Amino acid sequence: MTAVMKTSLSETEVDRLRRNI
């Protein structure tokens, strides 16, 4: 479960970073 949560957070962070650029 932690791995899935971490993956979800990672994807959200990447999306935010990509939007920032």
N, C-alpha and C positions, 0 to 999 in steps of 0.2 A: 504494500500500500504506500509506503514512504517513497518508493521508486516512482510510482505513478504520479504521486503528488509533486515530486521533484521535477518530473518531466513536464508536467503541466505548468509549473512555475517557470521552468526554463523557457518553454515555448512562449509564455506570456511576456517574459522579460525580453526575449529576442524580438518579439513583435513590437514592443515599446521602443527598444533601441533602434530598430529599423525605421520606425515612424519618426524617431528623433532626427535621424540622419537626413 
